[in-house]
Amino acid sequence: MGAPFDFSYVLDFLPKLAATLGITLLIVAGSLLLGIVVGFLIALPRLYNVPLVGTFSKVYVSFFRGTPILIQLFLFYYGLPEILKLVDVDLSRTPVLLFVILTYGFHTGASMSEMIRASVMAVDRGQVEAAYAIGMKRHQAFSRIILPQALGIALPVFSNTVIALLKDTSLAFTLGLMEMTGKAQTLGSITQHFVEAYLALAAIYLAVSMTLQKLLLRAELRLRKHEAPEATTKQPFGLRRKGLRRRFAAGLETGKGGVKL
């Protein structure tokens, strides 16, 4: 049994947990950067219908989206060094943080690839054909017509991915990394005030999540400022999100007139 509840411990734990917030945000930022790069590389073969590489992309996405992130952490941390020993590569002194970012980066890359692919496919094919008709080359049509619209469509899904990644970083402590959840576990063990430690931890996660959500919403409205005023200002936020989700879902069905690169 833990010690009796004392709210003063919540206030005492807040600054101690906030001191490790930088490590959590570093995991999020590093994983997002790696995930975006991997996502593009995995999405392109499926967008261009490359036979062999496209099959690999499907297997990659199925594995990372179909298995728990905790298992992936263990596989990368314990399994990857053993595999690389076969080719005389020693990772015994590699920081745990690197394995964590690598795992979350590849995991996020699977979601990013589906987001990129569906967002591009959701752009009206007629606009691209019109761009070709006025003399634009393929890369010009992609950068000037497809990309701006695809970003606006993808951003709500990207926001959800970022928030989910922030919360998933709480599993990194299972590898011994002293991020916020690991710090809360340590403080609770020392003081026997586990409830207070986890309340303080929840408050920090909630504050960071709400801040990121507001920043990403502002970015979404900025990217969609080219749309008709009634589509961006007069409709309730929930209806606008539903419309974006419908367009995003339409991109998942290749037979509904999406962009074909």
C-alpha positions as CSV (number, residue, x, y, z in Angstrom):
1,M,0.0,0.0,0.0
2,G,1.2,3.5,-0.8
3,A,1.2,6.5,1.5
4,P,-2.1,8.5,2.1
5,F,-3.0,10.9,-0.6
6,D,-1.4,14.4,-0.2
7,F,-2.0,17.0,-2.9
8,S,1.1,18.9,-2.0
9,Y,3.1,16.1,-3.5
10,V,1.5,16.8,-6.9
11,L,2.7,20.4,-6.8
12,D,6.1,19.1,-5.6
13,F,6.4,16.6,-8.4
14,L,5.4,18.9,-11.3
15,P,8.7,20.7,-11.6
16,K,10.7,17.5,-11.2
17,L,8.8,15.8,-14.0
18,A,8.9,18.9,-16.2
19,A,12.7,18.7,-16.0
20,T,12.6,15.5,-18.1
21,L,10.1,16.9,-20.6
22,G,12.9,17.8,-22.9
23,I,13.8,14.1,-23.3
24,T,10.2,13.3,-24.2
25,L,10.0,16.1,-26.7
26,L,13.3,15.1,-28.2
27,I,11.9,11.6,-28.8
28,V,8.8,13.1,-30.4
29,A,10.8,15.5,-32.7
30,G,13.4,12.9,-33.7
31,S,10.8,10.2,-34.4
32,L,8.7,12.6,-36.4
33,L,11.6,13.7,-38.6
34,L,12.6,10.1,-39.2
35,G,9.0,9.0,-39.7
36,I,8.4,11.7,-42.3
37,V,11.4,10.6,-44.3
38,V,10.6,6.9,-44.0
39,G,6.9,7.6,-44.8
40,F,7.8,9.3,-48.1
41,L,10.1,6.5,-49.1
42,I,7.5,3.9,-48.3
43,A,4.6,5.8,-49.9
44,L,6.3,6.5,-53.2
45,P,6.5,2.9,-54.5
46,R,2.8,2.5,-53.9
47,L,1.9,5.8,-55.5
48,Y,4.0,4.9,-58.6
49,N,2.9,1.2,-58.5
50,V,6.5,-0.2,-58.4
51,P,5.9,-3.9,-58.3
52,L,8.6,-5.4,-56.0
53,V,9.2,-2.4,-53.8
54,G,5.5,-1.8,-53.5
55,T,5.1,-5.2,-52.0
56,F,7.8,-4.5,-49.5
57,S,6.1,-1.3,-48.5
58,K,2.8,-3.1,-47.9
59,V,4.6,-5.7,-45.7
60,Y,6.4,-2.9,-43.8
61,V,3.2,-1.0,-43.1
62,S,1.4,-4.2,-42.0
63,F,4.1,-5.1,-39.6
64,F,4.5,-1.7,-37.9
65,R,0.8,-1.0,-37.8
66,G,-0.2,-4.5,-36.8
67,T,2.2,-5.1,-33.9
68,P,2.3,-3.3,-30.5
69,I,4.9,-0.6,-30.1
70,L,6.2,-2.2,-26.9
71,I,7.1,-5.4,-28.8
72,Q,8.8,-3.3,-31.5
73,L,10.9,-1.5,-28.8
74,F,12.1,-4.9,-27.4
75,L,12.8,-6.2,-30.9
76,F,14.9,-3.2,-31.8
77,Y,16.7,-2.9,-28.4
78,Y,17.4,-6.6,-27.9
79,G,17.2,-8.1,-31.3
80,L,18.9,-5.6,-33.6
81,P,22.3,-5.7,-31.8
82,E,22.2,-9.5,-31.9
83,I,21.6,-9.5,-35.7
84,L,24.3,-6.9,-36.3
85,K,26.8,-9.0,-34.4
86,L,26.7,-11.5,-37.3
87,V,28.4,-8.8,-39.4
88,D,30.8,-7.7,-36.7
89,V,28.9,-4.5,-35.8
90,D,28.9,-3.8,-32.0
91,L,26.0,-1.7,-30.7
92,S,26.6,-2.5,-27.0
93,R,27.6,1.1,-26.2
94,T,24.8,2.7,-28.3
95,P,22.6,5.0,-26.1
96,V,19.1,3.7,-25.3
97,L,17.7,7.0,-26.6
98,L,18.9,6.2,-30.1
99,F,17.1,2.8,-30.1
100,V,13.9,4.5,-28.8
101,I,14.0,7.2,-31.6
102,L,14.7,4.6,-34.2
103,T,11.8,2.4,-33.1
104,Y,9.3,5.2,-32.8
105,G,10.6,6.7,-36.1
106,F,10.0,3.5,-38.1
107,H,6.7,3.0,-36.3
108,T,5.6,6.5,-37.2
109,G,6.8,6.1,-40.8
110,A,4.2,3.4,-41.4
111,S,1.4,5.7,-40.4
112,M,3.0,8.6,-42.3
113,S,3.2,6.6,-45.5
114,E,-0.5,5.8,-45.4
115,M,-1.3,9.4,-44.6
116,I,0.8,10.7,-47.5
117,R,-0.5,8.2,-50.0
118,A,-4.2,8.8,-49.1
119,S,-3.8,12.6,-49.0
120,V,-2.3,12.6,-52.5
121,M,-4.9,10.3,-53.8
122,A,-7.6,12.6,-52.4
123,V,-6.7,15.5,-54.5
124,D,-9.0,16.0,-57.5
125,R,-7.4,14.4,-60.6
126,G,-9.0,17.0,-62.9
127,Q,-6.8,19.7,-61.3
128,V,-3.6,17.8,-62.2
129,E,-4.8,17.2,-65.7
130,A,-5.5,20.9,-66.1
131,A,-2.0,21.6,-64.9
132,Y,-0.6,19.3,-67.5
133,A,-2.8,20.9,-70.1
134,I,-1.3,24.4,-69.5
135,G,2.3,23.0,-69.9
136,M,3.3,22.1,-66.3
137,K,5.7,19.3,-65.9
138,R,5.1,16.4,-63.5
139,H,7.3,17.9,-60.7
140,Q,5.7,21.3,-61.1
141,A,2.2,19.9,-60.9
142,F,3.2,18.0,-57.8
143,S,4.8,20.9,-56.0
144,R,2.3,23.6,-57.0
145,I,-1.0,21.7,-57.3
146,I,-0.9,18.4,-55.4
147,L,1.4,19.1,-52.4
148,P,-0.4,22.3,-51.0
149,Q,-3.8,20.6,-51.1
150,A,-2.5,17.3,-49.8
151,L,-0.9,19.0,-46.8
152,G,-4.2,20.6,-45.9
153,I,-5.9,17.3,-46.2
154,A,-3.2,15.4,-44.2
155,L,-2.7,17.8,-41.4
156,P,-5.7,16.7,-39.2
157,V,-4.4,13.1,-39.5
158,F,-0.9,14.3,-38.8
159,S,-2.1,16.1,-35.7
160,N,-3.6,12.9,-34.4
161,T,-0.3,11.0,-35.1
162,V,1.7,13.6,-33.2
163,I,-0.5,13.4,-30.2
164,A,-0.5,9.6,-30.2
165,L,3.3,9.6,-30.5
166,L,3.6,11.9,-27.5
167,K,1.5,9.5,-25.4
168,D,3.3,6.4,-26.8
169,T,6.6,7.8,-25.6
170,S,5.5,6.8,-22.1
171,L,6.6,3.2,-22.9
172,A,10.2,4.2,-23.4
173,F,10.8,3.8,-19.7
174,T,10.6,0.0,-20.1
175,L,14.0,0.2,-21.7
176,G,15.4,2.1,-18.7
177,L,15.2,5.6,-20.3
178,M,14.6,8.3,-17.7
179,E,11.9,10.3,-19.5
180,M,8.8,11.7,-17.8
181,T,7.0,8.3,-17.1
182,G,10.3,6.8,-15.8
183,K,10.8,9.8,-13.6
184,A,7.2,9.5,-12.2
185,Q,7.8,5.8,-11.5
186,T,11.0,6.6,-9.6
187,L,9.4,9.4,-7.6
188,G,6.5,7.2,-6.7
189,S,8.8,4.4,-5.6
190,I,10.9,6.7,-3.4
191,T,8.0,8.6,-1.7
192,Q,5.3,5.9,-2.0
193,H,3.0,8.6,-3.4
194,F,2.3,6.9,-6.7
195,V,-1.1,8.5,-7.3
196,E,0.3,12.0,-6.8
197,A,3.2,11.3,-9.2
198,Y,0.9,10.0,-11.9
199,L,-1.6,12.9,-11.5
200,A,1.3,15.3,-12.0
201,L,2.4,13.3,-15.0
202,A,-1.1,13.4,-16.5
203,A,-1.3,17.1,-16.0
204,I,1.9,17.7,-18.0
205,Y,0.9,15.3,-20.8
206,L,-2.5,17.1,-21.0
207,A,-0.9,20.5,-21.1
208,V,1.6,19.6,-23.8
209,S,-1.1,17.7,-25.9
210,M,-3.4,20.7,-25.8
211,T,-0.6,23.1,-26.8
212,L,0.4,20.9,-29.7
213,Q,-3.2,20.6,-30.8
214,K,-3.8,24.3,-30.9
215,L,-0.5,24.9,-32.8
216,L,-1.4,22.3,-35.4
217,L,-4.9,23.6,-35.7
218,R,-3.5,27.1,-36.5
219,A,-1.2,25.5,-39.1
220,E,-4.2,23.7,-40.6
221,L,-6.2,26.9,-41.0
222,R,-3.2,28.6,-42.5
223,L,-2.8,25.8,-45.1
224,R,-6.5,25.9,-46.0
225,K,-6.8,29.7,-46.3
226,H,-7.0,29.3,-50.1
227,E,-10.4,27.5,-49.8
228,A,-13.7,29.3,-50.0
229,P,-14.5,31.4,-46.9
230,E,-17.6,29.5,-46.0
231,A,-15.6,26.3,-46.0
232,T,-13.2,27.5,-43.4
233,T,-15.0,30.1,-41.3
234,K,-18.7,29.5,-41.3
235,Q,-18.8,25.7,-40.7
236,P,-18.3,24.3,-37.2
237,F,-14.9,22.8,-36.6
238,G,-16.4,19.3,-36.3
239,L,-18.0,19.5,-39.7
240,R,-14.8,20.8,-41.3
241,R,-12.9,17.8,-39.8
242,K,-15.6,15.4,-41.1
243,G,-15.2,16.8,-44.6
244,L,-11.5,16.4,-44.5
245,R,-11.8,12.8,-43.2
246,R,-14.2,12.0,-46.1
247,R,-11.7,13.4,-48.6
248,F,-8.9,11.5,-46.9
249,A,-10.9,8.2,-46.9
250,A,-11.7,8.8,-50.6
251,G,-8.0,8.7,-51.3
252,L,-7.8,5.2,-49.8
253,E,-10.0,4.0,-52.6
254,T,-8.0,4.2,-55.9
255,G,-11.1,3.9,-58.0
256,K,-12.7,7.2,-57.0
257,G,-10.8,9.6,-59.2
258,G,-7.9,10.5,-57.0
259,V,-4.6,11.8,-58.4
260,K,-2.6,9.2,-60.3
261,L,1.1,10.1,-60.5
